Amino acid sequence: MSEEFGNNYVVLTDEDGNEVEFEHIDTVEVDGQTYLAFIPAELSVEDEAEVVILKIEEENGEEILVSVDDEDEADKIFDIVMQRVEDMYEEDPQ
């Protein structure tokens, strides 16, 4: 993750105002746009991972994370992230 966003954990506020801690798992740049992928930090091994895709946008000169509302765009980034995660585990010599 880029240094400007700190460590691998971030607290995000959902649409209901609830704060949830997420772990950053990947950053992807596609067509000049930067996307970040997160999973819930409290994910247990048995749970199926909910992947949250956010993109970086500039607002008033500051970079902010915003949700990806376009389903096709979110699916495209999700597929890229999942392929990269799979590739990473395939390369792992364990």
C-alpha positions as CSV (number, residue, x, y, z in Angstrom):
1,M,0.0,0.0,0.0
2,S,1.3,3.4,-0.7
3,E,2.8,5.3,2.3
4,E,0.3,8.1,2.0
5,F,-2.5,5.8,3.2
6,G,-0.5,4.4,6.2
7,N,-0.4,0.8,7.3
8,N,-2.4,-2.2,6.0
9,Y,-5.4,-1.6,8.2
10,V,-8.0,1.2,7.9
11,V,-11.3,1.9,9.5
12,L,-14.1,2.6,7.0
13,T,-17.6,3.9,7.7
14,D,-20.4,2.1,5.9
15,E,-23.6,3.7,4.6
16,D,-25.3,3.1,7.9
17,G,-22.5,5.0,9.8
18,N,-21.0,1.8,11.3
19,E,-17.2,1.8,11.5
20,V,-15.5,-1.4,10.4
21,E,-11.8,-2.2,10.3
22,F,-10.5,-3.6,7.0
23,E,-7.2,-5.0,5.8
24,H,-5.7,-3.7,2.6
25,I,-4.9,-6.6,0.3
26,D,-3.9,-5.0,-3.0
27,T,-3.6,-1.8,-5.0
28,V,-4.4,-2.0,-8.7
29,E,-4.0,0.7,-11.4
30,V,-6.3,0.4,-14.4
31,D,-6.7,3.0,-17.1
32,G,-5.0,5.6,-15.1
33,Q,-7.3,5.1,-12.1
34,T,-6.0,3.6,-8.8
35,Y,-8.1,1.1,-6.9
36,L,-7.6,-0.4,-3.5
37,A,-9.0,-3.8,-2.3
38,F,-9.8,-4.5,1.3
39,I,-11.2,-7.4,3.3
40,P,-12.7,-7.3,6.8
41,A,-9.9,-7.4,9.4
42,E,-11.9,-9.7,11.7
43,L,-12.3,-12.3,9.0
44,S,-12.1,-15.9,10.3
45,V,-10.7,-18.7,8.2
46,E,-14.1,-20.3,7.7
47,D,-15.6,-17.0,6.4
48,E,-15.9,-16.2,2.8
49,A,-14.0,-13.0,2.2
50,E,-16.1,-9.9,1.3
51,V,-13.8,-7.8,-0.9
52,V,-14.4,-4.1,-0.8
53,I,-13.1,-2.2,-3.9
54,L,-12.5,1.6,-3.5
55,K,-10.9,4.0,-5.8
56,I,-8.8,7.1,-5.2
57,E,-10.3,10.4,-6.4
58,E,-9.1,13.9,-5.8
59,E,-11.5,16.3,-4.0
60,N,-10.4,19.8,-3.1
61,G,-6.8,18.9,-3.7
62,E,-6.9,15.9,-1.4
63,E,-7.0,12.2,-2.3
64,I,-10.0,10.4,-0.9
65,L,-11.3,6.8,-1.2
66,V,-14.7,6.4,-2.8
67,S,-16.9,3.4,-3.5
68,V,-17.1,2.0,-7.0
69,D,-20.7,2.3,-7.9
70,D,-20.5,0.9,-11.5
71,E,-21.0,-2.9,-11.2
72,D,-19.0,-3.7,-14.4
73,E,-16.1,-1.6,-13.2
74,A,-16.1,-3.2,-9.7
75,D,-16.3,-6.7,-11.2
76,K,-13.4,-5.9,-13.5
77,I,-11.2,-4.8,-10.6
78,F,-12.3,-7.7,-8.4
79,D,-11.3,-10.2,-11.1
80,I,-7.9,-8.5,-11.4
81,V,-7.3,-8.5,-7.7
82,M,-8.4,-12.2,-7.4
83,Q,-6.1,-13.2,-10.2
84,R,-3.2,-11.4,-8.6
85,V,-3.9,-13.1,-5.2
86,E,-4.1,-16.5,-6.9
87,D,-0.8,-15.8,-8.7
88,M,0.8,-14.8,-5.5
89,Y,-0.2,-18.1,-3.8
90,E,0.9,-20.1,-6.8
91,E,4.4,-18.6,-6.6
92,D,4.6,-19.2,-2.8
93,P,7.1,-22.1,-2.4
94,Q,5.3,-23.6,0.6
